[in-house]
């Protein structure tokens, strides 16, 4: 019986599709990066300044006057707009991050499947019964068993564990 091994980290990292996936992720991060973040920061700053300005004007205005009542209403509205904006931006950012993670996981699973298929082909071509991926910080790949018929001992094992005699 022949055995083989391979460096799972190196295979995953040097596979051209993995490199392409990393480039796509980098591009997505760049696209979602500074410009959109700056726009969001500017909008939040505008809303915050509006709330602050209205608060100052309200402090300097005589209480129980029509203009004070109007300023209080404007301040409530501006405060709610700021709160809603912060909730919306937070929700959208979380949703975008979730979608990006799901895309990455699907792409990684596809790549791992392709690696597994190739390992099986190589093992069969070279007569290896077992191919064991060495695992480091990289992806989890299964031990590949090729060309070996495995006896199913499930029934016998369950019977022994349960104290029964195995079926014949």
LUMDO-487786 format. One record per residue: y, x, z of N, C-alpha, C in turn. Coordinates in steps of 0.1 Angstrom, whole numbers, padded with zeros to 4 digits, always signed. Example, Ala and Ser with C-alpha at 12.3 -4.5 7.8 and 13.67 -1.06 7.14 Angstrom:
% LUMDO-487786
-0057+0132+0078-0045+0123+0078-0033+0132+0078-0022+0128+0071-0011+0137+0071+0000+0129+0079
This chain:
% LUMDO-487786
-0012+0009+0000+0000+0000+0000+0012+0009+0000+0022+0006-0009+0034+0015-0010+0046+0007-0005+0055+0015+0002+0067+0010+0008+0079+0016+0001+0090+0009+0002+0103+0015-0003+0114+0010+0006+0125+0017+0005+0137+0013+0013+0149+0014+0004+0159+0007+0008+0172+0009+0001+0183+0007+0011+0195+0013+0008+0207+0012+0017+0214+0000+0013+0213-0011+0021+0218-0024+0017+0234-0023+0017+0240-0016+0026+0254-0014+0025+0259-0008+0012+0253+0003+0009+0257+0010-0003+0255+0001-0016+0243-0005-0017+0240-0014-0028+0251-0025-0029+0253-0031-0018+0263-0042-0018+0277-0037-0022+0281-0026-0016+0295-0021-0018+0297-0015-0032+0286-0010-0038+0287-0004-0051+0284-0013-0063+0279-0025-0060+0276-0034-0071+0289-0039-0077+0290-0038-0090+0302-0041-0097+0308-0055-0094+0299-0065-0092+0304-0078-0089+0310-0079-0075+0305-0071-0065+0312-0070-0052+0326-0064-0053+0327-0054-0061+0340-0048-0064+0350-0058-0070+0345-0065-0079+0353-0076-0086+0357-0086-0076+0348-0090-0067+0351-0101-0057+0362-0095-0048+0361-0083-0043+0371-0077-0035+0385-0077-0042+0385-0074-0054+0397-0074-0062+0403-0088-0062+0395-0098-0065+0399-0112-0065+0405-0116-0052+0398-0112-0041+0403-0116-0027+0417-0109-0025+0418-0097-0029+0430-0090-0027+0442-0096-0035+0439-0101-0047+0449-0108-0055+0453-0121-0049+0443-0128-0044+0446-0141-0037+0455-0139-0025+0452-0128-0017+0460-0125-0005+0474-0122-0009+0475-0114-0020+0489-0110-0025+0496-0123-0029+0489-0132-0037+0496-0144-0042+0501-0153-0030+0493-0153-0019+0496-0162-0008+0506-0154+0002+0508-0142-0001+0515-0133+0008+0530-0135+0010+0537-0124+0008+0551-0123+0012+0561-0134+0007+0560-0137-0006+0569-0147-0012+0568-0160-0006+0556-0165-0005+0554-0179+0001+0557-0178+0016+0554-0167+0023+0556-0166+0037+0572-0165+0039+0579-0158+0030+0593-0157+0032+0600-0171+0030+0595-0179+0020+0600-0192+0018+0598-0201+0030+0586-0200+0036+0583-0208+0048+0592-0203+0060+0594-0190+0061+0603-0185+0072+0617-0190+0070+0622-0189+0058+0636-0193+0055+0637-0208+0058+0628-0216+0054+0629-0231+0057+0629-0234+0072+0620-0227+0079+0619-0229+0093+0632-0224+0100+0638-0213+0095+0650-0208+0101+0662-0218+0098+0662-0224+0086+0672-0234+0083+0671-0246+0093+0659-0251+0095+0657-0262+0104+0661-0258+0118+0657-0246+0122+0660-0242+0136+0675-0241+0138+0682-0235+0128+0697-0234+0129+0703-0248+0130+0698-0257+0122+0704-0271+0122+0702-0277+0136+0691-0275+0142+0688-0281+0156+0698-0274+0166+0699-0261+0165+0708-0253+0174+0723-0257+0172+0727-0259+0159+0741-0263+0156+0744-0277+0162+0735-0286+0160+0736-0300+0165+0737-0300+0181+0728-0291+0187+0728-0290+0201+0741-0285+0207+0747-0275+0200+0760-0270+0204+0771-0280+0203+0771-0287+0191+0781-0297+0189+0780-0308+0199+0768-0312+0203+0766-0323+0213+0771-0318+0226+0769-0306+0230+0774-0301+0243+0790-0301+0243+0796-0298+0232+0810-0298+0232+0817-0311+0230+0809-0321+0228+0814-0335+0225+0814-0343+0238+0824-0352+0239+0824-0361+0251+0812-0370+0250+0806-0372+0262+0795-0381+0263+0799-0396+0262+0789-0404+0258+0791-0418+0256+0802-0422+0246+0803-0414+0236+0812-0417+0225+0804-0420+0213+0810-0427+0203+0802-0430+0191+0797-0417+0184+0806-0407+0184+0802-0394+0177+0791-0387+0185+0791-0388+0198+0780-0382+0206+0767-0389+0203+0767-0402+0203+0755-0410+0200+0750-0406+0186+0758-0405+0176+0754-0401+0163+0748-0387+0163+0755-0378+0170+0750-0364+0171+0736-0364+0178+0734-0372+0188+0721-0373+0195+0710-0377+0185+0713-0387+0177+0704-0392+0167+0701-0381+0157+0711-0374+0152+0709-0364+0142+0701-0352+0148+0703-0349+0161+0696-0339+0167+0681-0343+0169+0678-0355+0172+0664-0360+0173+0657-0359+0160+0665-0363+0149+0659-0363+0136+0656-0348+0131+0666-0339+0134+0664-0325+0130+0653-0319+0138+0652-0322+0151+0641-0317+0159+0627-0322+0154+0626-0334+0150+0614-0340+0145+0610-0333+0131+0621-0331+0123+0618-0325+0110+0612-0311+0112+0618-0303+0122+0613-0290+0125+0599-0291+0130+0596-0300+0139+0582-0301+0144+0572-0305+0133+0576-0314+0125+0567-0318+0114+0565-0307+0104+0575-0300+0101+0574-0288+0092+0564-0278+0097+0566-0275+0110+0557-0265+0116+0543-0270+0116+0540-0282+0119+0527-0288+0118+0521-0287+0104+0529-0291+0095+0525-0291+0081+0521-0277+0076+0530-0267+0079+0528-0254+0074+0515-0248+0081+0514-0251+0094+0502-0246+0101+0489-0252+0096+0489-0265+0093+0478-0272+0087+0474-0266+0073+0485-0265+0065+0482-0259+0051+0477-0245+0052+0482-0237+0061+0478-0223+0062+0463-0223+0066+0460-0231+0076+0446-0232+0081+0436-0237+0069+0441-0247+0062+0433-0252+0051+0431-0241+0040+0441-0234+0037+0440-0224+0027+0430-0213+0031+0431-0209+0044+0423-0199+0049+0408-0203+0049+0406-0216+0053+0392-0221+0053+0386-0221+0039+0394-0225+0029+0390-0225+0015+0386-0211+0010+0395-0202+0014+0393-0188+0010+0380-0182+0016+0377-0186+0029+0365-0181+0035+0353-0187+0029+0353-0200+0026+0342-0207+0019+0339-0201+0005+0350-0198-0002+0348-0191-0016+0342-0178-0014+0346-0170-0004+0341-0157-0002+0326-0158+0002+0322-0167+0011+0308-0169+0015+0299-0173+0003+0304-0182-0005+0296-0186-0017+0294-0174-0026+0305-0167-0029+0304-0155-0038+0294-0145-0032+0296-0142-0019+0287-0132-0013+0272-0137-0013+0270-0149-0011+0256-0155-0011+0250-0153-0025+0258-0155-0035+0254-0154-0049+0250-0139-0052+0259-0130-0048+0257-0116-0050+0244-0111-0042+0242-0116-0030+0230-0112-0023+0217-0118-0030+0218-0130-0035+0207-0135-0043+0204-0126-0055+0214-0122-0062+0212-0113-0074+0206-0100-0070+0210-0094-0059+0205-0082-0054+0190-0084-0051+0187-0095-0044+0173-0098-0040+0164-0099-0052+0168-0105-0063+0161-0107-0075+0158-0093-0081+0168-0085-0082+0166-0071-0088+0157-0063-0080+0158-0064-0066+0149-0056-0058+0134-0060-0060+0132-0073-0062+0118-0078-0065+0113-0073-0078+0122-0072-0088+0118-0067-0101+0115-0052-0100+0123-0045-0093+0120-0030-0092+0108-0028-0084+0106-0035-0073+0094-0034-0065+0081-0036-0073+0081-0047-0081+0070-0050-0089+0067-0039-0100+0078-0034-0106+0077-0024-0116+0071-0011-0111+0075-0008-0098+0070+0005-0092+0058+0004-0083+0053-0008-0081+0041-0010-0073+0044-0010-0058+0056-0013-0054+0058-0014-0039+0054-0027-0034+0047-0027-0023+0043-0040-0016+0054-0045-0007+0061-0036-0001+0072-0039+0008+0084-0031+0005+0096-0038+0004+0108-0031+0003+0117-0035+0014+0121-0025+0022+0129-0028+0034+0143-0023+0033+0152-0033+0034+0167-0029+0034+0171-0023+0047+0177-0011+0046+0183-0006+0058+0196-0013+0061+0198-0017+0073+0210-0025+0076+0219-0017+0084+0232-0018+0080+0243-0012+0087+0252-0023+0091+0265-0021+0086+0275-0031+0089+0276-0041+0077+0267-0040+0068+0268-0048+0056+0260-0061+0056+0257-0066+0045+0250-0079+0044+0236-0079+0049+0231-0090+0053+0217-0092+0057+0209-0095+0045+0199-0087+0042+0190-0089+0031+0176-0090+0036+0168-0098+0030+0154-0099+0036+0145-0088+0032+0135-0086+0040+0124-0076+0036+0117-0083+0024+0116-0075+0013+0110-0081+0001+0095-0077+0001+0087-0087-0001+0072-0086-0002+0068-0089-0016+0062-0080-0023+0059-0082-0037+0044-0079-0039+0037-0088-0047+0024-0085-0051+0013-0085-0040+0017-0090-0029+0007-0091-0018+0004-0105-0014-0008-0109-0015-0012-0122-0011-0013-0123+0004-0006-0131+0011-0005-0132+0025-0014-0144+0030-0023-0141+0039-0031-0152+0045-0022-0160+0054-0023-0173+0054-0015-0182+0063-0023-0184+0075-0019-0179+0086-0026-0180+0099-0019-0190+0108-0011-0199+0103-0003-0208+0111-0012-0217+0119-0022-0224+0112-0031-0233+0119-0038-0227+0130-0044-0215+0127-0052-0208+0137-0043-0203+0149-0031-0199+0146-0022-0195+0157-0018-0206+0166-0015-0218+0160-0012-0230+0168-0023-0234+0177-0035-0234+0171-0047-0238+0178-0050-0229+0190-0048-0216+0188-0050-0206+0199-0040-0208+0210-0028-0210+0206-0017-0212+0215-0019-0225+0223-0024-0235+0217-0026-0248+0224-0040-0248+0231-0048-0237+0230-0060-0237+0238-0072-0244+0230-0070-0247+0218-0080-0254+0210-0088-0243+0202-0099-0247+0197-0106-0239+0187-0100-0241+0173-0099-0230+0166-0093-0232+0153-0101-0241+0143-0094-0248+0135-0101-0257+0125-0108-0248+0115-0120-0253+0110-0127-0245+0100-0129-0252+0087
